[in-house]
Amino acid sequence: MNIPYTVEERPDTGLSNGKFGIWLFLASEVMLFGALFSTYILLRTGAAEWPHGELSVTLGAINTVILISSSVTMVMAWASLKMNDWGKHRLYLIATFVLAGVFLVNKYFEYSEHLHAGEGPWHNTFLAIYFTLTGLHGLHILGGMVVMAYFIGPGAKMWKTSPAQFTNRIEATGLYWHFVDLVWIFLFPVLYLL
Amino acid sequence: MHSDQEAVRKSVRSYMTVFAMLMVFTVITVAVSRFHFAVPVAIAIALIIAAMKGAMVAGVFMHLSHERQAIYGTLILTVLFFVVLMFIPIFTDMDHIRLNH
């Protein structure tokens, strides 16, 4: 079966199906995270007191820098394909994958420190919403890494048979990845600083 | 194809500018939090900076500054529903059980 409009634009939307599809998916993701942000507001405004300084700002800031850097390497992975530079594309995509991994390792250290101190999600309302929000975000990081691993590995051969479609796939991956970065940009001040 | 490559080459410069600005804004966010402003002020400052960073990521990295109508339409609808979601905590606050009636 041939999937239509993978490369050429659909006349009614002016977009390839994949690109419109990923944007619709991201719209649903906004609602998913939005519901949890709304929950955070409800819990915080309803709480008699809200803990401050429970999390390591240094680790949170390092993870922010890591994710911002990974967004740049991701967009460069796509731009390299547009400029027909396969070698650089590989380098940037692998760099994005590694940065995502470093983010998760950092998160692991943060989580284990809390859990060893007996401060799991059951400990208080703040930690409950902290683990929920960052856990869901972490799963998104993991999901992104699976997709990137596919395009670093078996999915890469499409570049030889259909380079334009492969470039579109990397663009869609990038759009998802930038969204994951965008969510963290809000999570960092909300959970670590305020 | 050649002009397309030229356009991408130009965009790379804006990606690097945005990268630098995002780093600067991250430093500002952390620095401002050290001043211990009153909670409403701190929330306002942090969210304004986060919104600016988010706008840069969406506008430049996600190319939203020059996209098709279909995407803008989808996102306007999403923003509308998102705003409703953010107001739900306020709605619940207005909904009190009147025990003395």
Chai-1 contact restraints between the chains, C-beta under 6 A:
chainA,res_idxA,chainB,res_idxB,connection_type,confidence,min_distance_angstrom,max_distance_angstrom,comment,restraint_id
A,T13,B,A70,contact,1.0,0.0,6.0,A-B,restraint_1
A,G14,B,R68,contact,1.0,0.0,6.0,A-B,restraint_2
A,L15,B,R68,contact,1.0,0.0,6.0,A-B,restraint_3
A,L15,B,A70,contact,1.0,0.0,6.0,A-B,restraint_4
A,W23,B,I71,contact,1.0,0.0,6.0,A-B,restraint_5
A,W23,B,T74,contact,1.0,0.0,6.0,A-B,restraint_6
A,A27,B,T74,contact,1.0,0.0,6.0,A-B,restraint_7
A,A27,B,T78,contact,1.0,0.0,6.0,A-B,restraint_8
A,V30,B,T78,contact,1.0,0.0,6.0,A-B,restraint_9
A,V30,B,F82,contact,1.0,0.0,6.0,A-B,restraint_10
A,G34,B,F82,contact,1.0,0.0,6.0,A-B,restraint_11
A,G34,B,L85,contact,1.0,0.0,6.0,A-B,restraint_12
A,S38,B,L85,contact,1.0,0.0,6.0,A-B,restraint_13
A,S38,B,M86,contact,1.0,0.0,6.0,A-B,restraint_14
A,S38,B,I88,contact,1.0,0.0,6.0,A-B,restraint_15
A,I41,B,P89,contact,1.0,0.0,6.0,A-B,restraint_16
A,L42,B,P89,contact,1.0,0.0,6.0,A-B,restraint_17
A,A61,B,V30,contact,1.0,0.0,6.0,A-B,restraint_18
A,T64,B,T26,contact,1.0,0.0,6.0,A-B,restraint_19
A,I68,B,L22,contact,1.0,0.0,6.0,A-B,restraint_20
A,S71,B,F61,contact,1.0,0.0,6.0,A-B,restraint_21
A,V72,B,F19,contact,1.0,0.0,6.0,A-B,restraint_22
A,V75,B,Y15,contact,1.0,0.0,6.0,A-B,restraint_23
A,V75,B,F61,contact,1.0,0.0,6.0,A-B,restraint_24
A,A79,B,V8,contact,1.0,0.0,6.0,A-B,restraint_25
A,A79,B,V12,contact,1.0,0.0,6.0,A-B,restraint_26
A,K82,B,V8,contact,1.0,0.0,6.0,A-B,restraint_27
A,M83,B,Q5,contact,1.0,0.0,6.0,A-B,restraint_28
A,M83,B,V8,contact,1.0,0.0,6.0,A-B,restraint_29
A,L175,B,M62,contact,1.0,0.0,6.0,A-B,restraint_30
A,H178,B,V57,contact,1.0,0.0,6.0,A-B,restraint_31
A,H178,B,F61,contact,1.0,0.0,6.0,A-B,restraint_32
A,H178,B,M62,contact,1.0,0.0,6.0,A-B,restraint_33
A,D181,B,V57,contact,1.0,0.0,6.0,A-B,restraint_34
A,L182,B,G54,contact,1.0,0.0,6.0,A-B,restraint_35
A,L182,B,V57,contact,1.0,0.0,6.0,A-B,restraint_36
A,I185,B,A50,contact,1.0,0.0,6.0,A-B,restraint_37
A,I185,B,K53,contact,1.0,0.0,6.0,A-B,restraint_38
A,I185,B,G54,contact,1.0,0.0,6.0,A-B,restraint_39
A,F186,B,A50,contact,1.0,0.0,6.0,A-B,restraint_40
A,P189,B,T29,contact,1.0,0.0,6.0,A-B,restraint_41
A,P189,B,A46,contact,1.0,0.0,6.0,A-B,restraint_42
A,P189,B,A50,contact,1.0,0.0,6.0,A-B,restraint_43
A,L193,B,S33,contact,1.0,0.0,6.0,A-B,restraint_44
A,L193,B,A46,contact,1.0,0.0,6.0,A-B,restraint_45
A,L194,B,A42,contact,1.0,0.0,6.0,A-B,restraint_46
A,L194,B,I43,contact,1.0,0.0,6.0,A-B,restraint_47
A,L194,B,A46,contact,1.0,0.0,6.0,A-B,restraint_48
